[in-house]
Amino acid sequence: MITLADRIDLDLVSAFLAVARTGSFTRAGEEVLRTQSAVSLQIRRLERVLGVRLFRRNARAVTLTPAGERFLPFAERLASLHDETLAAFRTGDVTGFVRLGTPEDFATAYLPRALARFAKAYPGVQLEVTCDLTLNLMDMYRGGKLDVVLVKREPASGADPQRVWAERLVWVGAGPELFEPGEVTGLVVSPEPCVYRKRAVEALARAGRRARPAYVCGSLAGCLAAVRAGLGVAVLPEGMAPDDLCIDAGERMPALTDAEIVLLNLPDAGLPARRLADHLARELEQVARERA
């Protein structure tokens, strides 16, 4: 029989998800606006309710135990149902205009389903989406012209209060022969500065291979058309690599280091923007779990 003492407090679930997401009690505390010790206490309370240990702690990282891995999807469902319930009864209270910025490849691969769900949950929110290069998006964000941005960046060191996901990068080409070492490797790339372009050039340089930009285009569709025509090879996130292209993850081509996706929202952007940022964070975490 389940007693009152056995019930799971949603604040404990939120703390668990923050620690699982960040791998740190300190960074989790920044997310849920609590001290590191308060988060640690919440996790201990949750472990007592469940009767299992949820995290392994050592000097370098905090990782999920097998029981923690098992509890993770339940915690996400609890948090999602909580948010859906509030949205169902508060949609009339959430109205306004949100400006979202994202690179074209993210908009194509990750966002259609996520934005459709957001529009259904918050019909009173008007959404404007701008697709552009990360550099331009960040300029617009810093200038207050975008409320929420989802952008690529180099991995950051140290604590980071923003929501961040790793991206595994791969090479794509029209045929396997394009991956063979040659005098010069032709690259299909976006205009500088571009994280993927930098990754490609640096990886080839480490392997002692020369590279040149064979086709430069700011459009994902344009770059893929050039790759399919055999003009060169490109670097893409593994989850975005089309099935009709050859993929190399470091077998014949040099290995690529991961990039990162970061989600930012203006602190004073208002409730609709915060709801969108939280919604996109949950959606991206779901995508990351599916790929894993």
C-alpha angles and dihedrals in degrees: 000000000000113000130196089262090059095058118112116237112220090224087063090050091051091051091049092051092048092052092045091050098046102030089223136088090211095052090042088055090054090054097049095035096244135116121263091250092051091052091048089052091050091052091050090051091050091048090052092051093049095038093227139095110251104185140038112218127201137151094274108036149358113232136177120261118222087265090051091051089051093049094047098082091046090051091049091050091049092050092044093049090049091053093044090051092052091045091051091057101032104044090107089058095052109072132139146083126297126190113207124189124197139153114261094247092056091046090053099042107031113018114056095078093037094051092045090055091047092051090051093049095044109032090163093064118089112211127203116189123199119193116200144125116300093247092055092044092053091050090053092046093051089048091055094248094119127046099196129021132187107197146161122248145161114273110274123223125228129012116344120187093198124093109260135180129190119237121208109215128210138180119250128195142161092249140004092251089071089065094059117105112263139163091278130003113224113221130204103209147157120251117280134303095048127145093215093048091051091048092052096048094045094048093050092046091053088053092050093248124135121228137193132186103252095175127015119193135152092211123086090211090052093049093049091049089054092048091049089051089056096245092135147308127286139200118237138162109271092242092055098049108118117237093232093063129076113252128208120188097184102306101112098358124061115275116262125221118230124265126208138237115213128192116210131180130183110255092226097039094110138239098302091056092048090050091050092048092050091047093051091047091056092046093051092048089053090051090050092052092048092052091047 
